[in-house]
């Protein structure tokens, strides 16, 4: 495989290291994106049939819905994780051969993973709030 910008062929060692780092990133993103689904499905039987779904700026509940609507947000996280995995594949295919590209690649992947973690945190915090109000 040759980088179209630098025209430096990759050695077998570089190709294997790139493959290993991609596998680790894909597994990490898979774990982070599946976690909210697992937690939601585990907590679903313990929530009441009517749960708060929206709060105003003061923390007052202004929309109630079915407990099955809680499954929507984790599946959005999975779609977001799939999008990030696709972007990482594209980035690895076209970037990451020179030192500057590797730094940019590291920054982009770190920001992507932090974004997924932030969305996961908000989802789990929302589930905790719903679970504590529902019971």
HELIX and SHEET records of a PDB file:
HELIX    1   1 UNK A   12  UNK A   44  1                                  33    
HELIX    2   2 UNK A   67  UNK A   69  5                                   3    
HELIX    3   3 UNK A   70  UNK A   94  1                                  25    
HELIX    4   4 UNK A   99  UNK A  134  1                                  36    
SHEET    1   A 2 UNK A  50  UNK A  55  0                                        
SHEET    2   A 2 UNK A  61  UNK A  66 -1                                        
END                                                                             
